[in-house]
Amino acid sequence: MRVSPNIGEFAVLELFMFSYCPREFYFYRKLGLVPSPLKKMEFAKKEHEREEKRCERRKNIYGVPREEISEIFYDLLLEDRELGLYGKADVVLKLISGEFIPVEVKYSTLSEITKPWRKQIIAYAVLLEKSLATKINRGLIYILPSRKTYWVKIYPEDKAELKRDIERMRKIVGSDSIPKPVDLRKCGYCEFHRYCRRI
């Protein structure tokens, strides 16, 4: 993933980091630290690629009946320069009805939607709205290996809060203050833990 040279432009991945813990975003964007890929993340990427091939043989694609889908887009590049956000959507489904559904594929044993996952779906919905000039009111989170499907309803207030998040991210980049960690229980899962614990 590229880091934008524009101080006010962010990737959806950076929004994910900010939603998980602002300090994680600070290390990545402000200090330019690049975490080593976790083995779990590398495995999840390969599993995601396998799932694309499996979907070719299934009646349901990411939990949606095949007969309801007219097109499938993979790794769709999206950008909203006015908002200052860009990213690559895992999957976007175009339904027969004309509705577009952003899909986030996650490899996880969690049984509930996390805040960062939800933020990602909202971000891709906003980017799709800009690119396609159409309303996106829901998204889908698809969990591997369980193949569970979680529909996420997206409200206008979610999109408004996303804009406020981006403003908060700009303030972090423009400040010399280090954000406080939001939840110490998350530290064990953070790629920046070895830097953070020294502060």
Rosetta blueprint (number, residue, H / E / L):
1 M L
2 R L
3 V L
4 S L
5 P L
6 N L
7 I L
8 G L
9 E L
10 F E
11 A E
12 V H
13 L H
14 E H
15 L H
16 F H
17 M H
18 F H
19 S H
20 Y H
21 C L
22 P H
23 R H
24 E H
25 F H
26 Y H
27 F H
28 Y H
29 R H
30 K H
31 L L
32 G L
33 L L
34 V L
35 P L
36 S L
37 P L
38 L L
39 K H
40 K H
41 M H
42 E H
43 F H
44 A H
45 K H
46 K H
47 E H
48 H H
49 E H
50 R H
51 E H
52 E H
53 K H
54 R H
55 C H
56 E L
57 R L
58 R L
59 K L
60 N E
61 I E
62 Y L
63 G L
64 V E
65 P E
66 R H
67 E H
68 E H
69 I E
70 S E
71 E E
72 I E
73 F E
74 Y E
75 D E
76 L E
77 L E
78 L E
79 E E
80 D E
81 R L
82 E L
83 L L
84 G L
85 L E
86 Y E
87 G E
88 K E
89 A E
90 D E
91 V E
92 V E
93 L E
94 K E
95 L E
96 I L
97 S L
98 G L
99 E L
100 F E
101 I E
102 P E
103 V E
104 E E
105 V E
106 K E
107 Y E
108 S L
109 T L
110 L L
111 S L
112 E L
113 I L
114 T L
115 K H
116 P H
117 W H
118 R H
119 K H
120 Q H
121 I H
122 I H
123 A H
124 Y H
125 A H
126 V H
127 L H
128 L H
129 E H
130 K H
131 S H
132 L H
133 A L
134 T L
135 K L
136 I L
137 N L
138 R E
139 G E
140 L E
141 I E
142 Y E
143 I E
144 L E
145 P L
146 S L
147 R L
148 K E
149 T E
150 Y E
151 W E
152 V E
153 K E
154 I L
155 Y L
156 P H
157 E H
158 D H
159 K H
160 A H
161 E H
162 L H
163 K H
164 R H
165 D H
166 I H
167 E H
168 R H
169 M H
170 R H
171 K H
172 I H
173 V H
174 G L
175 S L
176 D L
177 S L
178 I L
179 P L
180 K L
181 P L
182 V L
183 D L
184 L H
185 R H
186 K H
187 C H
188 G H
189 Y H
190 C L
191 E L
192 F L
193 H H
194 R H
195 Y H
196 C H
197 R L
198 R L
199 I L
